[in-house]
Amino acid sequence: MNISRFSNSNPANRKKLMEELEFLHFLDKLYSDLVTKNGKSKNSRISDFLEVIKDAYAWQEYKIEDYIQALFDHVFWQSREHYRTSMEKFVVGEVNGSEFVGLILYNILNDRGRAQDLEQDFKKQLILNLDSEHYQFGTIISDLALVLEGYDDNEEIRYVTEEELRDVVKTVLSLIQKYFN
């Protein structure tokens, strides 16, 4: 990832990326509105136009995916100590699986929401200090949510046992340790 493209030392590039992100949101809204109004149309021109918008969205997203990832990582990075200490407590047995899920899942879901809000808060984006050292931190933590959602105290619907959850958390903890060295 080339963080210099959107670092605070290069405000012109940051502003351009923000404009491209704003255009991405415009394409998303346009597509959603048109599908709502004309999604079931049999008119091939409408279907073709919807495909063009969808392709433009995909291309636009591809162009700025590193910037979006940096915003996402920034939000998760702000909660890094909570994630690390919660995982350490679970791995050593200070908290059980249910307590761990309660400690961390809410934070993950909250951080995802904050990241989505940040994507649309262009004033806040201007003053953020994005750091390449945080790259992919948010993705690692967010992916953990999938496993957490599979854990439940109710034995009849449990997809992940506490031991399996602990093994996954150990792996995740080893992955995020590089961010703290």
C-alpha positions in Angstrom: 0.0 0.0 0.0 1.3 3.4 -0.9 0.3 5.5 2.1 2.0 8.6 0.7 -0.9 8.9 -1.7 -3.1 10.0 1.1 -0.9 11.1 3.9 -1.4 14.4 5.7 1.8 15.7 4.0 0.0 15.4 0.6 -3.3 17.2 1.0 -4.0 17.5 -2.7 -3.9 13.8 -3.2 -6.0 13.3 0.0 -8.6 15.7 -1.4 -8.7 13.9 -4.7 -9.2 10.5 -3.0 -12.0 12.0 -0.9 -13.6 13.3 -4.1 -13.3 9.8 -5.6 -14.8 8.3 -2.5 -17.7 10.8 -2.7 -18.2 9.8 -6.3 -18.3 6.1 -5.3 -21.1 6.9 -2.8 -22.9 8.8 -5.6 -22.7 5.7 -7.9 -23.9 3.5 -5.0 -26.9 5.7 -4.3 -27.7 6.1 -8.0 -27.6 2.3 -8.6 -29.8 1.7 -5.5 -32.4 4.2 -6.5 -32.5 3.0 -10.1 -32.8 -0.7 -9.0 -35.6 0.3 -6.6 -37.5 2.1 -9.4 -36.6 0.0 -12.4 -35.0 -3.2 -11.2 -37.7 -5.5 -12.6 -37.9 -3.7 -16.0 -37.7 -5.9 -19.1 -36.2 -3.0 -21.1 -32.7 -4.1 -22.1 -31.5 -0.5 -22.2 -32.3 -0.1 -18.5 -30.7 -3.4 -17.7 -27.6 -2.4 -19.7 -27.4 1.0 -18.0 -27.7 -0.6 -14.6 -24.8 -2.9 -15.5 -22.7 0.1 -16.6 -23.3 1.8 -13.3 -22.4 -1.4 -11.4 -19.2 -1.7 -13.4 -18.3 1.9 -12.8 -18.9 1.4 -9.1 -16.6 -1.6 -9.1 -13.8 0.3 -11.0 -14.1 3.3 -8.7 -14.0 1.1 -5.6 -10.9 -0.7 -7.0 -9.1 2.6 -7.6 -9.5 3.7 -4.0 -9.6 0.5 -2.1 -6.4 1.2 -0.2 -7.7 4.5 1.0 -11.0 2.9 2.2 -8.9 0.2 3.9 -6.8 2.8 5.6 -9.9 4.5 7.0 -11.2 1.2 8.2 -7.9 0.3 9.8 -7.7 3.7 11.5 -11.0 3.1 13.3 -10.1 -0.4 14.5 -6.6 0.8 15.5 -8.2 3.2 18.0 -9.5 0.2 19.9 -6.3 -1.9 19.6 -5.6 -2.1 23.3 -9.1 -3.4 24.1 -8.8 -6.1 21.4 -5.4 -7.2 22.5 -6.1 -7.3 26.3 -9.5 -9.0 25.7 -7.8 -11.7 23.6 -5.0 -12.2 26.1 -7.5 -12.6 29.0 -9.4 -15.2 27.0 -6.3 -17.2 25.9 -5.0 -17.5 29.5 -8.4 -18.4 30.8 -9.3 -15.3 32.8 -12.6 -15.1 30.9 -14.7 -17.8 29.4 -16.0 -18.0 25.8 -19.3 -16.2 26.6 -17.5 -13.4 28.5 -15.0 -13.0 25.7 -17.7 -12.8 23.0 -19.5 -10.2 25.1 -16.2 -8.2 25.6 -15.2 -8.1 22.0 -18.1 -8.6 19.5 -19.9 -5.4 20.4 -16.7 -3.5 19.9 -16.1 -5.1 16.4 -19.7 -4.3 15.3 -19.4 -0.7 16.7 -16.1 -0.2 15.0 -17.5 -1.4 11.7 -20.3 1.2 12.0 -17.8 3.9 13.0 -15.7 3.1 9.9 -18.8 3.3 7.7 -19.6 6.7 9.2 -16.0 7.9 8.7 -16.2 7.0 5.0 -18.9 9.7 4.6 -17.3 12.3 7.0 -15.1 14.1 4.6 -14.2 16.9 7.1 -12.9 14.4 9.6 -11.0 12.6 6.9 -9.1 15.8 6.1 -7.5 15.8 9.6 -6.9 12.1 10.1 -3.3 10.9 10.4 -3.4 7.6 8.5 -0.5 5.3 9.1 0.7 2.5 6.8 1.8 0.5 9.9 -1.9 -0.1 10.7 -2.6 -1.7 7.3 -5.0 -4.7 7.5 -5.3 -4.5 11.3 -9.1 -3.8 11.0 -9.6 -6.7 8.6 -7.9 -9.2 11.0 -10.1 -8.1 13.9 -13.2 -7.8 11.8 -12.7 -11.4 10.4 -12.7 -12.6 14.0 -16.4 -11.6 14.2 -17.4 -14.5 11.9 -16.0 -17.0 14.4 -17.5 -15.2 17.4 -20.9 -15.3 15.8 -20.5 -19.1 15.6 -20.0 -19.4 19.3 -23.0 -19.8 21.6 -23.4 -21.2 25.1 -26.4 -23.2 23.9 -24.8 -26.6 23.1 -27.6 -27.4 20.6 -26.7 -24.6 18.2 -23.0 -24.1 18.9 -20.9 -24.2 15.7 -17.6 -23.4 17.4 -16.5 -24.9 20.8 -14.7 -22.9 23.4 -11.5 -24.8 22.7 -11.8 -24.1 18.9 -12.5 -20.4 19.7 -9.5 -20.2 21.9 -7.3 -21.7 19.2 -8.6 -19.1 16.7 -8.0 -16.3 19.1 -4.4 -17.5 19.8 -3.8 -17.3 16.0 -5.4 -13.9 15.7 -3.4 -12.7 18.7 -0.2 -13.9 17.1 -1.1 -12.0 13.9 -1.7 -8.7 15.6 1.4 -8.9 17.8 3.4 -7.4 15.0 1.4 -4.2 15.3 2.5 -3.7 18.9 6.3 -4.3 18.4 
